[in-house]
Amino acid sequence: MPARRVLLGMAAGIALAAGYAPPARADLPVIDTAALGQWAQQLQNDIKAYALDLQRYAGEVKSWATQNLQWLQQVQQYATQLRNMPTNSRCSRIGCATQVSAGRWGC
């Protein structure tokens, strides 16, 4: 029985020793071209997505600028209309006719 254990122990030791190998060393650098191709493809996809995001953002900015320009033009029209109204008409339009008739404001 003890000889059997010794024999099994030696076999296990030989198996462990045979399985150990120092790390491999290469004289030439290894270049993983498949990984580089995948990286280049991912970079290309990221650039396309970024360009689409920029295009969408530019459209939103253009829409915002157009809307603000329309509002400014509307305000300018209102200001021109107010400036061109006669004084009495302007007071009645903005709600001060009752104040004028009460003698509080002199429009």
Phi and psi in degrees as GROMACS dihedral restraints (atoms count N, CA, C in turn):
[ dihedral_restraints ]
;  ai    aj    ak    al  type     phi  dphi    fc
    3     4     5     6     1   -65.5    20    10
    4     5     6     7     1   -32.8    20    10
    6     7     8     9     1   -67.1    20    10
    7     8     9    10     1   -34.1    20    10
    9    10    11    12     1   -65.7    20    10
   10    11    12    13     1   -41.8    20    10
   12    13    14    15     1   -64.6    20    10
   13    14    15    16     1   -41.9    20    10
   15    16    17    18     1   -63.0    20    10
   16    17    18    19     1   -43.3    20    10
   18    19    20    21     1   -63.8    20    10
   19    20    21    22     1   -41.8    20    10
   21    22    23    24     1   -66.3    20    10
   22    23    24    25     1   -39.5    20    10
   24    25    26    27     1   -63.3    20    10
   25    26    27    28     1   -42.7    20    10
   27    28    29    30     1   -65.8    20    10
   28    29    30    31     1   -39.6    20    10
   30    31    32    33     1   -64.5    20    10
   31    32    33    34     1   -39.5    20    10
   33    34    35    36     1   -65.8    20    10
   34    35    36    37     1   -42.6    20    10
   36    37    38    39     1   -62.7    20    10
   37    38    39    40     1   -41.9    20    10
   39    40    41    42     1   -64.6    20    10
   40    41    42    43     1   -40.5    20    10
   42    43    44    45     1   -64.1    20    10
   43    44    45    46     1   -41.7    20    10
   45    46    47    48     1   -66.1    20    10
   46    47    48    49     1   -42.8    20    10
   48    49    50    51     1   -65.2    20    10
   49    50    51    52     1   -37.0    20    10
   51    52    53    54     1   -71.2    20    10
   52    53    54    55     1   -30.2    20    10
   54    55    56    57     1   -77.2    20    10
   55    56    57    58     1   -17.8    20    10
   57    58    59    60     1   -84.1    20    10
   58    59    60    61     1   131.4    20    10
   60    61    62    63     1  -142.5    20    10
   61    62    63    64     1   139.6    20    10
   63    64    65    66     1   -64.4    20    10
   64    65    66    67     1   156.4    20    10
   66    67    68    69     1   -57.9    20    10
   67    68    69    70     1   142.7    20    10
   69    70    71    72     1   -74.1    20    10
   70    71    72    73     1   147.1    20    10
   72    73    74    75     1  -127.4    20    10
   73    74    75    76     1   137.0    20    10
   75    76    77    78     1  -114.2    20    10
   76    77    78    79     1   140.5    20    10
   78    79    80    81     1   -78.6    20    10
   79    80    81    82     1   -26.1    20    10
   81    82    83    84     1  -105.9    20    10
   82    83    84    85     1   138.7    20    10
   84    85    86    87     1   -67.6    20    10
   85    86    87    88     1   146.2    20    10
   87    88    89    90     1   -97.9    20    10
   88    89    90    91     1   128.9    20    10
   90    91    92    93     1  -115.8    20    10
   91    92    93    94     1   121.6    20    10
   93    94    95    96     1   -88.4    20    10
   94    95    96    97     1    93.1    20    10
   96    97    98    99     1   -68.6    20    10
   97    98    99   100     1   -30.8    20    10
   99   100   101   102     1   -64.7    20    10
  100   101   102   103     1   -42.6    20    10
  102   103   104   105     1   -66.7    20    10
  103   104   105   106     1   -37.8    20    10
  105   106   107   108     1   -64.6    20    10
  106   107   108   109     1   -38.8    20    10
  108   109   110   111     1   -63.7    20    10
  109   110   111   112     1   -41.9    20    10
  111   112   113   114     1   -65.6    20    10
  112   113   114   115     1   -39.2    20    10
  114   115   116   117     1   -64.7    20    10
  115   116   117   118     1   -43.5    20    10
  117   118   119   120     1   -63.6    20    10
  118   119   120   121     1   -40.4    20    10
  120   121   122   123     1   -64.2    20    10
  121   122   123   124     1   -42.0    20    10
  123   124   125   126     1   -65.1    20    10
  124   125   126   127     1   -39.9    20    10
  126   127   128   129     1   -63.1    20    10
  127   128   129   130     1   -42.2    20    10
  129   130   131   132     1   -62.5    20    10
  130   131   132   133     1   -43.1    20    10
  132   133   134   135     1   -63.6    20    10
  133   134   135   136     1   -40.8    20    10
  135   136   137   138     1   -64.1    20    10
  136   137   138   139     1   -39.5    20    10
  138   139   140   141     1   -66.0    20    10
  139   140   141   142     1   -41.5    20    10
  141   142   143   144     1   -62.3    20    10
  142   143   144   145     1   -44.0    20    10
  144   145   146   147     1   -63.4    20    10
  145   146   147   148     1   -40.6    20    10
  147   148   149   150     1   -64.5    20    10
  148   149   150   151     1   -41.5    20    10
  150   151   152   153     1   -63.5    20    10
  151   152   153   154     1   -40.5    20    10
  153   154   155   156     1   -65.2    20    10
  154   155   156   157     1   -39.3    20    10
  156   157   158   159     1   -62.9    20    10
  157   158   159   160     1   -42.0    20    10
  159   160   161   162     1   -64.1    20    10
  160   161   162   163     1   -40.6    20    10
  162   163   164   165     1   -63.4    20    10
  163   164   165   166     1   -43.9    20    10
  165   166   167   168     1   -64.3    20    10
  166   167   168   169     1   -41.1    20    10
  168   169   170   171     1   -64.4    20    10
  169   170   171   172     1   -41.7    20    10
  171   172   173   174     1   -61.8    20    10
  172   173   174   175     1   -38.6    20    10
  174   175   176   177     1   -64.2    20    10
  175   176   177   178     1   -40.6    20    10
  177   178   179   180     1   -65.5    20    10
  178   179   180   181     1   -41.2    20    10
  180   181   182   183     1   -64.7    20    10
  181   182   183   184     1   -41.3    20    10
  183   184   185   186     1   -63.0    20    10
  184   185   186   187     1   -43.2    20    10
  186   187   188   189     1   -63.0    20    10
  187   188   189   190     1   -43.5    20    10
  189   190   191   192     1   -62.9    20    10
  190   191   192   193     1   -44.3    20    10
  192   193   194   195     1   -65.1    20    10
  193   194   195   196     1   -40.0    20    10
  195   196   197   198     1   -62.9    20    10
  196   197   198   199     1   -44.0    20    10
  198   199   200   201     1   -63.6    20    10
  199   200   201   202     1   -42.8    20    10
  201   202   203   204     1   -65.8    20    10
  202   203   204   205     1   -38.0    20    10
  204   205   206   207     1   -63.8    20    10
  205   206   207   208     1   -40.3    20    10
  207   208   209   210     1   -63.6    20    10
  208   209   210   211     1   -41.4    20    10
  210   211   212   213     1   -63.8    20    10
  211   212   213   214     1   -42.3    20    10
  213   214   215   216     1   -63.7    20    10
  214   215   216   217     1   -40.5    20    10
  216   217   218   219     1   -64.2    20    10
  217   218   219   220     1   -38.4    20    10
  219   220   221   222     1   -65.3    20    10
  220   221   222   223     1   -43.3    20    10
  222   223   224   225     1   -63.0    20    10
  223   224   225   226     1   -40.4    20    10
  225   226   227   228     1   -63.3    20    10
  226   227   228   229     1   -39.8    20    10
  228   229   230   231     1   -63.8    20    10
  229   230   231   232     1   -42.7    20    10
  231   232   233   234     1   -62.0    20    10
  232   233   234   235     1   -42.2    20    10
  234   235   236   237     1   -65.0    20    10
  235   236   237   238     1   -39.9    20    10
  237   238   239   240     1   -65.5    20    10
  238   239   240   241     1   -42.9    20    10
  240   241   242   243     1   -62.6    20    10
  241   242   243   244     1   -42.0    20    10
  243   244   245   246     1   -64.2    20    10
  244   245   246   247     1   -41.7    20    10
  246   247   248   249     1   -66.0    20    10
  247   248   249   250     1   -33.2    20    10
  249   250   251   252     1   -87.0    20    10
  250   251   252   253     1    -6.5    20    10
  252   253   254   255     1   -77.2    20    10
  253   254   255   256     1   146.9    20    10
  255   256   257   258     1   -67.1    20    10
  256   257   258   259     1   157.5    20    10
  258   259   260   261     1   -58.8    20    10
  259   260   261   262     1   -48.5    20    10
  261   262   263   264     1   -64.0    20    10
  262   263   264   265     1   -40.5    20    10
  264   265   266   267     1   -65.3    20    10
  265   266   267   268     1   -39.4    20    10
  267   268   269   270     1   -63.2    20    10
  268   269   270   271     1   -42.4    20    10
  270   271   272   273     1   -64.3    20    10
  271   272   273   274     1   -42.5    20    10
  273   274   275   276     1   -69.2    20    10
  274   275   276   277     1   -31.2    20    10
  276   277   278   279     1   -71.0    20    10
  277   278   279   280     1   -34.8    20    10
  279   280   281   282     1   -96.2    20    10
  280   281   282   283     1     8.0    20    10
  282   283   284   285     1    90.1    20    10
  283   284   285   286     1    19.3    20    10
  285   286   287   288     1  -106.3    20    10
  286   287   288   289     1    10.7    20    10
  288   289   290   291     1   -62.7    20    10
  289   290   291   292     1   -37.4    20    10
  291   292   293   294     1   -68.9    20    10
  292   293   294   295     1   -31.9    20    10
  294   295   296   297     1   -70.5    20    10
  295   296   297   298     1   -36.4    20    10
  297   298   299   300     1   -67.4    20    10
  298   299   300   301     1   -43.8    20    10
  300   301   302   303     1   -67.0    20    10
  301   302   303   304     1   -25.9    20    10
  303   304   305   306     1   -83.2    20    10
  304   305   306   307     1    -5.9    20    10
  306   307   308   309     1    83.1    20    10
  307   308   309   310     1    12.9    20    10
  309   310   311   312     1   -84.4    20    10
  310   311   312   313     1   -38.8    20    10
  312   313   314   315     1  -120.5    20    10
  313   314   315   316     1   147.8    20    10
  315   316   317   318     1  -113.4    20    10
  316   317   318   319     1    79.7    20    10
